[in-house]
Amino acid sequence: MSHVDDLWIMLQGAAPQAQWSGTVRAVRFDPCCDPLQSPETCTERLDRSIWLFCQIAEGDFTILEGLGWNEHFEQQASELTDRPYAFGRVAAVFKDIVTLLTGDGAVTAAVSGRFRHETLAPGIYPAIGDFVAFTVTDREDRATIHHVLRRTTCFSRKVAGQRMDEQVMAANVELVCLVMAAGHDFNPRRLERFLTAIWESGAEPVVLLSKMDLCDDPGRILAEARASAPLVPIVAVSAASGSGMDGLRELLTRNGVARTLVMTGASGVGKSTLINTLLGSPKMAVQAVRDGDERGRHTTTHRELHVVPTGGLLIDTPGIRELQLWSGDTGLADAFADIEDLSVACRFRDCRHDREPGCAVQAAIALGILEPQRLANFRKLERELVWQAEKEARQARAQGSKQSRRIFAK
């Protein structure tokens, strides 16, 4: 007996004569006929929890595949058997409320009380790009999230301030595009910091140099970008002239499969303008930069996922004033792969690349192969990660001690 037969026995008589015409398949519940038929129109509304259960029991995730669903998530979905779940992708987050894209359209949702009680770390809460398991409540337009499926990638930073908490900026993305305006605000050291976080996320980094039509010396900017990101694709684009936009569109699909791309960077670099160009309509608000210093204004106020008509998905993010690294052992090595490669040729295995004899890194600086500022930034980020790891360990010990006192008091 198949799972469809099991489903029919379970639901037989629960909604007689009701039928639903959905986006994945149509289901008819009638004790006198075959349970799975395809009526052209919907004559009665079927309880959402029943049709969502049937949709998942059938295992047809065709619609979700266009939103980035793959075998990684399907395997996890098959393991959730405690109740009938539907699945969707987080398209927007507004504090405690999120918008999900599902096979049946957009749904407003919030995490369950149990999820909130058991989840202590902010980085585990649903974030933009997450796939979640949910059920539908009595309210037709509201769903309850019970599980966040394990992520394939996670682009994060430390929250601003003294707290040692993770802020997830985007999850399950294949590409993180750092957008930097090709003007006087271009900063190679900021580029290296962002690349450290992007490499650590597990996603592929791409550097987008925007507003190339306004740049006085594009050759110099491109050379500086390549020196700071030797292993990263660099795409020079101009939304105004359209140059480079075809190359950007090509990144959104690979072998006909949709990919998810998140754009990040400071305010005023043109992220929203680029997204409007890719979407073919002005869905994101834009503003001009300040006249005096070309600094951007915070126009985008929340993260949002968009489906691109020509294929792929885009996530826009608010401008980032500061990027404090959350973790970066792997990301630092990837962002500064040239220094790591040179280190292999150093005479001493524990060389600090300072004044040690036989230092290959210092030799590269003397020959003009490596910029001294790049080495200095590598050391700065390395110290920052060590300091952060120590602070995080102290906070974990303090929280563990507090939890122990709480249990003892009970």
N, C-alpha and C positions, 0 to 999 in steps of 0.2 A: 504493500500500500504506500503510495507516494505521500509527500508532505502536503500536497494539495488535497488529497483525500482526507488526511488527518484534519486539515483546516476545515474542510467541509463538514465533517462530523461534529467538530467543535462549535461551528457557527450555525449549523442547520436549525432553523426555526428562530434564530436570534433576530433576524431582520427579514422575514418572509416578504416576498414580492418587491423588495427594495433593490434598486440597481444604481450603479454609479459609473459614469463615464469619465475616466481619469486620463492623465497624460501618459501613463506607462501602459496600462491595460484596463479594460473595462471588466467589472466583476458583477455578476448577478447572483443574488441569494434567493433561491426558490426551491423548497423541498421537492417540487415536482419536475425540476429540469436540471440540466447539467450546471454545476456551480460556476463555471467560467465561460461566459459568452461575451459578445461584443455588441451591445445595443448602441444605436447611433445617438440616442438622446437619453438624458437622465429624467426619469419619471418621478422618482422620490429621492429625497436626500438620505444617504446612508450615514449612520453614525461614523464620525471620522476615525475613532479608535479602531473600528472594525476594518474599514477599508485600508487604513495605514498598515494594519497587521497583515492583511492579505497581500499588500504590495511588497512588504519585506519578505513574507514567507515565500513568495514566488522568486525572490532573489534577482529581480530585474532592476538593475541600477543604470539603465541606459541614459536616463535624463541626467543623473548625477555625474556621469562620465564627462559630460561637457563642462562640469564645474570642477574638474580635477580629481574625481573619484577614480581609484585604481585598486589593484589587488591588495595593496598594503592595508587599505581601509576595509575592503570587502572581507578580508580574513578576520579582522577585528569584529566586524558586524556579525559574522557567523558565530562568534564566541559569546555574544550577548544573548542569552536565552532565558533570562529571568522574567522577562515580560516582552510584549510586542513593542518594537521600537520603529520609528521612522528616522531617517538620517538627512541631515542638511549641512550646508556650509555657512559659517558666520560671514555675513557681508557687511555688517556695521555693528559697532558697539557704542552704546550710550549709557555709561555707568553700569547699572544693574540690568538693563534691557538690551537685548541684541536682536538683530534682524537676520533671519536665516533664509538662504536660497535653497529650495527643495524641488523635487520633481513636480510639485503642485503649485509652484510659485513662491512668493515671499511670505514668511511667517514671523511674527513677533514672539520672542521667547525670553525666559528667565530661568536661571538654574534652580533646581529643587532645593527644598530646605535641608535635606540630607546632604546634598552636594556641598552646600554652604557650610554646614556644620563640620563635615569631615575634611574639607579642603582648607588648609591653613596658608599655603604659599600663594601669593597673588599670581605668580607665573603659571599656575595650573588652571586658572579660570579660563573660560572661553575667550579666545582672542580672534582678531580678524584673520580669516583664512582657515580656522579650525574646522574640522568635521566633527559633528556632535550627534549623539543618539538622543532622541526626544520623544515625548508623547504629547498628545493634544489634550488640553484641559476642557472643561465645560464651555469656556469661552471660545467661540469659533476662531478668533484671530489671535489666540495666545497659546503657546506651547511651553512645556516644561523640559529643561535639559537635565539629563541624568548622567551622561558620560561625555567626556571629551576624548576622542580617539587619539591614540599615540601619534605624535607628529613626525613627519619625515624631515622637516627642517624647522628651525626656530630662530628668527632674527630678533635679538633682545638687547636691552641695555639696562644698566642699573638705574633705578628711579632717582630723581633729583633729590638732593638733601642728604641727611645722615643715615637714613634707613638703608639696610642692605637687602633690598628686595628687587626681584626681577620684573621688568616691564617688557612684555612681549609685544613687539611692534608689528610682526606679521608671522604667520605660521603656514607651513606646507607650501612654501613658494620655491619655485625652481630657480628664479633669478631675483637678485636684489640690485637695482639700478641706482647708483649714486649719481644724482644730478648736481652738477656744479656749473655755474655760469662762467663763461669764458671772458671774464672781465677782470678788473683790478682786485676783486674779492677772492680770486682763485688762490687757494692755499694748499700746497702739496702736503704739508704736515697734517692738515685736517683730512685730506684724502687718505693718508696712511692710517689714521685712526679709524675711519669708517671701514676701510678694507679689513682691518683686524677683526672688527665685529662681524662683518659680512662673511668672511672666510670661516669664522667660528660657528656661524649659523648652519653650515652645511649646504647652503645655496651657492649658486655660481654668481660671482660679482661681475658687474658691467659698469663702466664709467661713461656717463652721458655728459658731454660738454655742450651745454645749451647756449643759445643766443650767440652763435658763432658769427652771425651777420653783424653784430655790434662790436666785435672784438677787433682791436687795432693791430694786434700781432698774433694771429691764430697759430702760426708756426711755433712760436715760443711756448704758448700754452700747451700745445700738443706734446712738445718735447718734454716739458716739465711733468706732464701727466704720465707719459710713458716711463720716465725715470722713477716715478713714485709708485707705479703700478705695472711692473715689467711683465707680469703674467696675465694681465687682465685685458679683455677687449675694451677698446676705447672708441666710442661712437660720437662723432661731432654732428650735432643736429641744430636745426633752426626751424621752429614751428612757423615762423613768419614766411620764410621762403620755401619751406618744405624739404630742404636738403637734409639727407640722412634719415628721413622718416621711414623710408622703405626698409632700411636696415634694421630699424627699431621694430617694425611690424614683423619682420622675419624671426625675431627672437621669441615671439609669442607662440609659435607652433614649432614642433619638431616631428618630422615624419607623420604629419597630419594629426598629431595629438596636441591638444591645447595645453599650454603652460601658463603658470601664474607668475606674474612679475610685479614686484613692489617697487615703487619709486620713493626714494628718501633723499634728504638733503636739507639745506637751510631754507628759510623763507625767501621768496623772491627769485629763486633760480629758474622758475618756469615749469615746475612739475605739473601743476593743474592745466596750464596751457598745452603742454605736450599730451596730457591725457585727453583733453577735449578734442585735440586733433586726431588722436587715434580712435576715439569713440565716434567722431563725425558729428558731434553736437556739443553745445556749450553746457555740459552737465555740471562742471565744476566752476565755482566763482573764481574770478581772477582780479588782481589789482596791480596797479603800476608800482614799481619800487620808488623809494624816496629819492627826490631829486638830488639832495646834497651828497649822499654817500652810497646810493644804489642799494641800500639795505631793504630787505623785503618786509612786507607786512603779513601778519598771520591771517591768511584768507581761509585756508582749509582748517577747520576746527575739529575734525574727527577723521578716523580712518574709514575708508569705504572701498568695497570690492565691486568692480564693474566687469561685465561681460563684453568683450570687444566684438563688434559685428563681423569682422574679418577673421576671427579666431583668437582664442586665448583669453586670459583674465588679467585685469590690472587692479592694483591696490594703490590708492593715493594716501599719503600720510601728511599730517601737519608738519610745518617746518620745524627743524630741530635746532635749538639754540646751543645745546651741549650734549655730547654723547659720552657718558661714562660707561666704560667697558664693564660688562657683567662677568664674562669669562673670556679667556683668550689664549690658552696654551697652544692650541692648534692654530688658531687664527693668526697669532703673532708670527709663528714660524712661516705660515703661508704668505702673509702680507710682506714679510721681509725675507723671502726665499733666497734672494741674492746674497744677503748677509749670512744666512745659514749655509749656503753653498761655499762661500769663501771661508767660513769657519773651519771647514773640514781640512783645509790646507794649513791651518795654524800649527805652529810647532807644539804648543801645549794644548791638551784636550780641554782644560778649564780656562782657556784664554779669555780675558775680559775685554780684549780689543782696545786696550788702553796704551800702556807702554811696554808690554811684554815683547821680548825679542822674537822674531820670526812670526809676527802677527800678519796673516794674509789680508785681513780686513784693513789694517792701517796701511799696508802696502798698496791696496787698491785705491785708498783715498789719496795717497801720495802720487799715484799715477793718473789721477783724475777720473778713474773708473767709477768710484763711489763718492757721493756727496757727503761731507762730514755732517751736514744737518740731518741727513737720513739716519746715520748711525746714532746721532744724539737723540732723535725721536724714538728710535728702537729702544734705547736704554730707558728713556722716560716711560714708555708704555710698559716695558718689562717691570720697572719698579712699581708702577701703578697697580699692575696685576698682582704682584707679590703682596703689596700693602692691602689690597682688597681681599685677597684670600685669607690673610691673617685676621682682618676685621670680621669677615664672614664667619670664621671659626670661633672667634670670641662671642659673637652674637648667638651662634648655634649652641655653645656651651651655656650661655646665660638662659636661653629659652628652655634648654633641657633641664636646668636646675629649677626654673620656675615651674615646669610641668611636674617634676618630681615632688616639689613641695605641695602642689595642688593635690596630687594623688595621695600623699601622706596625710593631708588634712582630711580627706574623705574617710 
